[in-house]
């Protein structure tokens, strides 16, 4: 029960970057955007964000009350909630679902958005037809089985999101004007953006007519703090109640002061991606050498105080096919790194050019990680040049375009609780700029396994195929997984009540409140 003394509290949340334009199907701002969007918009099915145990997250009905899936996995019959309205009063129904799907999928629709279609392609490319059967019944038919169809629609900022926007508002504002004017159906609605010392913040207010019950909070303020130190100090000083991304700060001191420090595994990997078109890095021995050269344990312990763990691979924790028994194949071994570089006839004085953002959504402290890699390379007789982009959203768009000639590595933090993410970032048909395979990796053997895994309906068989594909990927090493999260991804003051921490990269605040007596 909410404290009777604080029925209208406002939760203040520290993010590590500004929130992208709020048009979820067409935004690519990372988890900062997704964490805000989660409070405002909904899919037909969602993660159970109140369940702190399930790994991967459990799927539950949201705007749908149920789904019937045909035995061949091709038809999804959704029955929709009949008591839902968008924030602008427009009724949510099957026509609204079709209108939104057409925006992301149907090139002939007047509301079609090439950006939304691009960002949501992985989730909707198997779709064959959309048919409204009744005001609150809709049938989606696929061209081929895609058993992760429901799970993919839960992914906030994947990029894009399979969430629903008021057709009335979209007709009024159009694709070019809907950003920050998009009414959803969620427990909170946008109030306004506001200026802070570190950029634009976003203020949400309670949706009094929310179909799932009135939220306890009056509102939420999301405030950007790109610097880890600034986020830490904002929590200590009381400027915010909850902060994301405090890995590497003094979490023990926070606990001594009574703050709640979350420890759990989420579907997250911080990784480097190699430019497979680079004449030096196209030699697998060079990629293996770099993996042997970098002391990932030392990185985790020295910069992040052990609050991160070294990544075992590109399948993130809390994803369906994550294998706890899989071991990263490349131990820290500078001698082996030198030997491989010699065998590959890498010229003396060769330097690795690394592209990075200075900060951003879920980015830990990227420049320090890049500098750490550079020092490891210098220790074996080579070096690195680090090229920084200051604006996170700009970096995302540049990164998605693919590594430019002359650049050897770029970095990203990502991961999903559905395994098709492996396909999204490493299948050859998703090579940039038409996908998110930013390093141009192409392996017919990996492609075949990913294609097969995508359609297999048996969970066990699908996981075996994804793990087999993953083993081949780690042999080729087109990407170098560095770190996953363990402790400090979320911290909050004990005045925050009702918070739940699922095995996911975002949270629901609809059952949260703050107690001013604490």
N, C-alpha and C positions, 0 to 999 in steps of 0.2 A: 504494500500500500504506500502511496505517496505521503510524504510528511505533510500534515495539514498546515504547517507554517510556511510551506513553500509550494503552493499549488501551481504557481505560474513562473517557475524558474527558467532561466535561459542557460543552456550549456554552451560554453566557449571552448572551441576545439582548435588546437594548433596543427597546421599542415606544414609540409616542407616545401610547398610552392603554391603559387596562385592557382585558382580553379579555372580550367578552360571554359570557353563559351558553353553555356548549358543548353545543349541540344543533343541529348545522349546518343541517338543513332549516328550522329555526324561529328562526334568529338573524339579527340585523341590526346587527352591531357594526363593520362596515367591514372593511378589509383586515387590521387587527390580528387580528381573529377568524379571518379566512381564512388568515392565515399560520400560525396555530397548528393550525387544522383540517386544513390541507394535510398535516401530519405524521401525523395520526391516522386520517383517513378517506379513502376512495377511491370513485371513480365507475367505471362500466363502461369508459369511455375517459377519458384524462387528457392534459394538456399534456405534451410531452416537456421536462421542466424541466432536463434535462442539455444540451440543445441551446441554445447561446448565440447562434446566428446566425439561425435561422428567424424570419421576421416576416410574418404572425402565427405564433404557436407551432405546431409540428407536433403532430398528434393521434396518440396511440399507445394500443394496448390496455392496460387496467389489470386490473380484475376480470373483464373479458371477454377471451377470447383472440382473438376475431374477430367481425366483424359482416358480414352479407350484407344489402345494401339493394336492394329491388326496383326495377325500372326506372322505375316511376311514383313512386318516392320515398315510398311509403306504408307499407312493411313493413320492419322492422329485426329481423333474426334474429340474436340474440346467442348465442354459445357461451361458456360461463363457465369460469373456472378451477376445477379440481376439488380443489386442495390448499390452500384458503383457509379459515381459521377467524377468527371475530371474537375480540376480546381476551378475552372471557369463555368461549371454547371452543366457542361455537355454530358449527355448520357454515354456511358461506356457500354458497348454492345458488339455484336459480331461485325457489323458494318465498320465500326471504329477499328477493330482488329484488322480487317481486310484493308482498310485505308492506310494504316501504318505499315503493314507488310508490303503493300504495293509501293509505298515510298522507298523501300529498301530493295525491291526485287523486280518490279514490273516497269520496264522501260517505257511502256506506252501510257502509263498513268500520268496525269497532269502534275501530281505532287512528287513524282519521281526525283530522287536526289542522287546524282552520281557519287557524291561523297559518302552518303549513308549506305548506298549499295556496295561501294568499295569496302568500307569498314566492316560490313556485316556479311560479306560474301561467304566466308567459311561456314557460317551458320545456316545460310539460306540457299546456297548453290545447289543443294539436292532437291529443293522444292519444285514440284511439278505444277500444282494447282492449288488455289484457295477457293473454297466454296462455302457461302453462307447458307446454311440449311434452315435456320430459324433465327429470330432476333437474338437469341443467346446460345446458339449452337453453330460451330464452324468446323469444317473439315479441311485439314491440310494433307495433301497427298504428295509423297516424295517420289522422285525418279528412281531412287535406290535406297536401300536401308542406311540409316544413319542413327544408330542407337544412342549417340550422345546429343541428339537433337534437343532434348529437354534440358540437359545439363549445360549445353552451350548457351542457351537463352538466359541463363542466370548470370552470365559473366558480365560484370559492369566494366565498361571501358576496355573492351577486349581487342582492339578499340571498337568504338561503336557499342550499341547495346540494343537488345531486343525488347525494348520497353515501349510504352504506349503514350502518345501525345494527343492532346485534344485535336480532332480534325477541324473543329471550328477555328481554333487559333492558327493552325497550319495554313488553312485557306486564307485567313486574314493577313498573316504576316509573310507567308511564303518561305521557301527554304533559306533565302538570304536574310530574312528578318526575324526568324523564329528564335534565335539564340537569346537566352535569358528571358524569353517571353513564352516558354513552352509549358503549358499546364499539364501536370501528370495526374496520377490518381493516388499518390502515396500519402503517408501520414503528415508530411510537411510540404509547404509550398514556398516558392521564392518570395521574399519580401523586397530585398534590394541588395545591390553591391555597395560597399563602403570602402573608403580609403583607410589604409593603415601605413605605418612607417615602412612596411616591406612589400607593399603592393595592394592589390584589390582583394578585399574580403567579401564573403557572401553571407547574407543573413536570411535565414528561413523562419517562417512562422507556422504555428500549429494549424493543421487542417481540421477544423472543428467538425466537419462532416465526414471524416474518414470512415470508410466502411468497416474497418477492423477495430473501431473504438477510438475515442479521443485520446491522443497522446498526452502524457503527463507534463512534458515540457511545453512551455509557452513558445519557445523558439530555440534556434541553434545559430551560433555565430562561428563561421569557419574563417580562421585568420592565418595568413601565410607567414612563415618564418623560415626562409631558405637556409639559415645557418643553424647547425646543430646546437651551438652554444646559446643562440637566441631562443630556440624552442625550449631548451632546458631551463633557462632563466625565466621564461614566461610562465612555466609551470611552478617554479619555486616562488616567484613573486606574487602568484595569484592572478596574473593577467589572463590565464586560461585554466580550465578545469581538467582538460584531457589533452594529451599530446601524442602525435604519431612520430615514429622515427627517432627514438632516443638511444639507439644502439651506439655504443662507444662513449656515451656520457657516464657519469658516476651514478649508476643505478643503485649501488649499495647505499650511497648517501641519500638518495630519494627514499629508499625503504626505511632508513633510519629516521627520516623525517615523517614517516607515516604514509607516504604515497604508495599506491598499488602499482607494482611492476609486473606486467604480464609476461609469462613464459609459456611458449607453445610453438608448434611447427605449423607453418602455413604454406600454401603453394607458391613459393617464391624462389627464384634463382637470380643472383647477380652474376652476369657472365660477360665475357669478351666474345666477339664474333670476328673470325678471320676473313680477310679479303681473299677469296679463292681464285680471283683473277690476277693476284699479285704474282710476279715471276719468282719471287723468293718464297713466299708463303704457300704457293701452290704445291711445293714439295712437302709431303706429309712429315718428313723427318724434321723439318724446321718447326712445324706446329708441335710435334712431340717434344722437341728440344725446349721450346718456350714453356710447355707444361711442366717439364722436369726442372726448369730454371726457377720457377716461382715458388716461394715458400708460403703456401696458403695458410698453413697452421700458424706460422709466424705473423702473417697479416691479420688473421682473426684475433690472435692474442694481443698483439702490440697496438693495433689501431682501435679494435673494437672490444678489448678487454675480455675476450671470450664470450661476448654476448651474441656473436654469430657463430655458425659452424661451417666447416668447409663443405662445399657441395659435392655430392658423390657423382653427379651427372646432370644431364639436361632434363630428366624427369624430376619435377619438384616434389618435395614432401607434400602430403595431403592431397596428392593426385591419385586416381584409381590404380595406375600401374606402377607407382613408386615402389621400388624394391629396397627394403631396409638392408638386405644382405649384399647389395651391390657395392663394390669398392672402386673408388677412383683409380684407374690403371697406372697413373703417372706419379710416382713418389718424388719428393723433392730430392733431386740428385744433380747438382751442378756439373759433376764430372761427366755424367751421361749426356747432359745438355751440350757440353762442349764437343763431345765426341760426335753427336748427331749433326751439329752445325758444321763440323769439319767434313764429315761424310757428304753432306749436302753441298759442300764447296761454297758456303756463304762467304762473300768477299769481306776482307778486313774493313773495319770501320762502318759496316752496315748498321743502320739505325731503323728501328721500328717506329712508324708514325701512328700515334694513337689518337682517335677522335673521342671526345668526351663532353658531356655537359658539366658545368661547374657545380650544379646542384639540381634537384628535381624530385619528382614523385617516387618515393621508395628507393632513392638512389644511394642511401648510406652517405658516404663522403667520397664521391667518385674520383675527384682529382687526387686524393691521397692514395686511393687504391692504384691509380695509374702511375703515380710517382713511385709507389712500392714496387710495381712490376718493372719500372725503368731501372731502379737500383738493383734489382735481381739480375737484369740483363747486363748491366754494367759490371757486375761481379764476375761474369763469365766472358768479359771482353767486348761486349757490344753495348748498345744504348738505345734510347728512345726519345722521340720528340712528341710532346703532348700538345694537341690542338684543342682548345676549350671553346665551347659555345656557352654564353652566359644565360640565355633564355631557354628554359626547359622545353616549352612548347615548340619553339623553333628547332631545337635539337631533335625532338621527336619527328618532326616533318622531314628534316634533313636525313635522319637515320633511316626512315622508312624509304627514302629515295635510293638507298644503297650506298655502299662505300665508294667514294670517288677514287679515281686512279691516283696512285701515290700514297694512299692511306692503307695501312696494314691491318689495323684493328679499330673497332668501335665497341662501345659498351652499352649494356642495357640491363635493367632489372625487370623481370617479368615472371610469368608462370600462371597456370590456371589449374582449377580443380577438375578439368576434363582433359583427357589425353590428346585430343585433336590439336592441342596447342603445339605438340611436337611437329605436327604436319604444318601448322601455320607458320612456323619460323624456320623449318628446314626442308620442306618438300620443294622440288625443283619448280613445280608450277606456281609456287608462291615467291619466286625470285623477284626482288625489287626491280623496278618500281611498282610492280603489279601485285605485291604481297609484302610480307615481312621477313623474307629470307634475305636479309640485308647484306650477307657476305657471298651470295651467288653460289651456294653449295648445291651440287647436283650429283646424285647417286641413284642410278636405275634400281639397284638392289634395295636401297632404303625406300625409294618411292613405291616399289611394289609392295613392300611390307606395310607401309603406312596406308596405301590404298586399300589393302585387304583388311587391315585392322579397323579402318573407319567403318566398314560395313558389317563386320562380324557381330552377331547379336549376343553370343555367349560372352559374359563378362570375363570368365577365365581365359577363354581362347583369345579374346581381344587383348587382355593384359599380356599374354605370352607373346603375341605378335608385336605389341608396342615395345616390350622389353628386348625382343630380338632386334628390332629396328634400332633401338637405343644402343645396343652393344655395337652394332656396325657404325653408328654415328660416333661413338666414343673411340673406335679404332681410327676412323678418318679424322676425327677431331676438327670439324669445321668451326666449332665454338668451344671456348674454354670456360667451363663452369667454375665459379670462384667461391661464392658464399651463399648460404641460406640463413634465414633468421632464426633466432632462438629466444632471445630475451630483450625486452625493451621496445618492441615494435609499437606497443601501446602502453602508456602510463597515465595514471589519473589520481586526482585528489580523492581522499575518502568521502568527501561530500557527494561524489557521484554515486548514485544508487541505481540498481537494476541493470547495470551493464553486463552484457554477455559477450564472451570472446570465443566465437566459433573458429574452426580450422579454415579460415578464409581471410582475405586481404581487406575486407570491409566489414562494417558492422551496422546493426540496426539500432537506432536511438528512440524507437517509438515507445519502449517501455522504461526508458531512463528518466530520472529526475535528479535534481540536486537539492541537498539539504543544507540550508543556510545556517543551521544551528551547529554545524561541524566546521 
